[in-house]
């Protein structure tokens, strides 16, 4: 089906109405707060979301209730996959996702879906906080992980992270590798690439915008790093996995 005509029309209307989608960094920073189990930050994010729920969101249905339910289902799916990446057992994450999507489907007022969004975010964040606590990670390493995810848009270095924690770089390097099982430099790159995977799968942001939002010096540097870790170019990854996700959500909706 040719969508160019409708696409051009929608883009024109959005321009006329001065519509701007949610900025990519803030959108995925909220997912990272949940992944990192930062419950208090998630509480702050929920207040912001409730106050500006419809800003930056596309209208997926003429029905406001159904529109909210669609956005809710997309958000739950995203959060489940992000939490799996953070260490949540995949069966728990997906089952919890199913539970909340079914609850969202039973909502009968748009505001109910908005309220359920906050409940869902806190549930996932609290579970992730418990997972991190059980791993027995030190306060310095936990804060360093938070620092990494809060600054994915910057070209982070070991020195910057050490200065943030007021530690000697060599000491932080050894401590981080011991507790996380991977050097900090590799952890930073993996965090950026894993975030890029989610953006490529669940959004239509350009490769150049993604590279810039994740602190890469250029689009080519981003593509090289992405291919080194995934074995695919960003465009190949998007083509493969965004299509798979579309088929998955379609099948889930039919079941």
Beta strands, then each sheet from edge to edge (+ up, - down):
end
